[in-house]
Each structure stands twice: as structure tokens, then as C-alpha cells.
């Protein structure tokens, strides 16, 4: 469920809760608001202090040569970062660097 659908659920539950007087819908609206606020704060502060360094092994390569690269993910925060996705959008054939990594604190 994306944030827009959750926001629509929040508005619908709030309006229905106010018009019908059913307190369960007020609780649903408050829960949806709390989830939206928590996920916004989590996504806002979760990647602070994370950096990615990338260096190719050579400045240039010729046709048929293999290309080497070094990647380093750093975390200067105190908490470990679980499941950080590194997405390399290179169009080179056979170049599959994209992965999900764990970066300790």
C-alpha cells in the first residue's frame, strides 16, 4: 500500500467517523495518521550518514577488456543500516553490480 492510498483511507475514515459517530473509524484514522507520520520520519532520517564511494580500476578500457570497479558503503551513524539497495544502472553487458547490503554502524 503506498502513501497515497493510506492518505485516502485516513481521509475516508475521518469523514465517515465524523458523520456516523462510530469511534472505531476515528481510531482507524488516527492509526493511519500515525503510520504516515512514522514512515515519513523513518525515511527522512534513515539514510543520514550513509555514503557510497565508487572507483573504477582503470581510467579507460578497450573492447574485449574486463572492467573492474571498487565500491565502498560507509555509515557514520551509530545504528546499523539493514538492506540498503545499491542500484547500478549501467548498460554494460554482464555488468551486474546492483545488490542489497548491510552496513554496520
N, C-alpha and C positions, 0 to 999 in steps of 0.2 A: 504494500500500500504506500503510495507516495504521499508527500506532504499536502498536495492539493486536495486529494480525496479525504485525508484526515481533517483538513480545514473545513471542507464541505460538511463532513459528519459533525464537526464541532458546531457549525452554524445551524444545521438542521436540528440537532439535539437541543441546542439552546432555545431556538424558536419554538419547537414542539414542547419543550419543558415549560416554557413561559405560558404558552397558550392552553395547554392541558392541565397544568398544575401537578404533573406526575414527577415526583422528586428523583426518580431513577434517571430520567433524561437529563436532569441538572447534573447528576453525578457523572454521567457519560460525557457531558460537555466539559466538565472540569477535568476529567481524566484525559480527554483528547487534548485539552489545552496544556496540561502538564507534560504529556508526551511530546507535543510540538516544541514546547519550551526547552525540555531536557535534551532532545535530539539536536536542536539548534545550537545550544550551548556546547554539547559534546562535539559536534562537528566543527564548531568555531575554535575550540581550544585544543583539540586532539592532536593536531599536527604542528603545534608550536615547538620549535627547537629541532625539527627534523629537516635534514638537508641531504641532498644526493649529489655525489661527485662522480663524474664520468670522464674517462680519459682514453682516447684511442691509443693502441700500441704503436702505430706509425702515423706519420702525417699524411701519407698518400699510399695508395696501393694500385697495383696493375691488375688487369683482367686475369683471373685464374688464381690470384693470391688469396690467402685467407686473411681475414681482418680480425684482429684481437682488440678487445676493449676491457677496461677495468672499471668496475662500479663499486662505490662505497656509500653506504647509507649510514648517516650519523644521527644520533639522538642526544641532545644536550639536556633533555628533561630528566626528571627523577624517575618517572614511570616508564616502563617498557611499552613499546608500541607494537601491538599484535596485528598481523595481517595487513601490512602496508603493501599495496599493489604498485609495482614498478611496471609501467606500460611503455614499452619502446615501440614507437610507431614507424620503425624503419621499413623500407620496401625492399631491402636487400634479400635475395633468395637464401633460404637456410639460416637466416639470422633471427633466432628466437631467444631474445633476452628477457622478455616480459615474464614476470614471476611475482609471487606473493612472498614477502619476507617478514621476519620477526626481528625487530631492532631493540636490543636491551637498553635499559636506562643508564 
